[in-house]
Amino acid sequence: MSINKTPRWGTKRMVMLLGVIGAVLALATSTRIWITVQPEVGSVKIPLIQVAGSDASAAIAALAVVGLAGSLAALIAGPVARYIIAVILLLVGGGIGASSVAVLGNPVNAAATKVGEATGLNTASGDYQVSLWPYIAALAGLVLVLNALILAVAGRTWVGNKKYARDAATVPGTDDSVAPTGKIDEIGGWDSLSRGDDPT
């Protein structure tokens, strides 16, 4: 009876799925509104300023794309490449999490660019409301970090693609039309002719 050393949560499909979920979730949050600002600039009435995730932290979308590509590449990667991808995913997840926490910790600084465009000031006092999306982005980063750790541990037990091993094992230049004695049999000769080879 054969024993599968790879746990169910560590299969290629599960690891890939977890990475894709984390990356797509992070990418989706970058298009949502993270911060809503009602600035107070003297007696001038300025409408609400909405700051999307891509404006609050430009790195989120780029890191999410890298995480998505890495999660898909892990399916066909060899043993050494899996460790490299795991490190990349670890850095990507950590970067997404750190960027999200930075926005949560200082929304005024994160919204400075959009507020400056609307008011002409680098910073403006007012009401800064942070939505749920930065928290979700931080969760997506955590998912990618977890995915990287699982890939590093479970990836050691994954079996490589046997197709390429079979192709590599095929000796080039062999011709089935040549009999063991070195003579060309009749059927093999016709096969060689149909391929454009001269069996003589």
Buried (B, 14 or more C-beta within 10 A) or exposed (E): EEEEEBEEEBBBEBBBEBBBBBBBBBBBBBEBBBBBBEBBBEEEEBEEBBBBBBBBBEBBBBBBBBBBBBBBBBBEBEEEEBBBBBBBBBBBBBBBBBBBBBBBEEBBEBBBBBBBEBBEEEEBEBEBBBBEBBBBBBBBBBBBBBBBBBBBEBBEEBEEEEEEEEEEEEEEEEEEBBEEEEEBBEEBBEBBEEEEEEBE
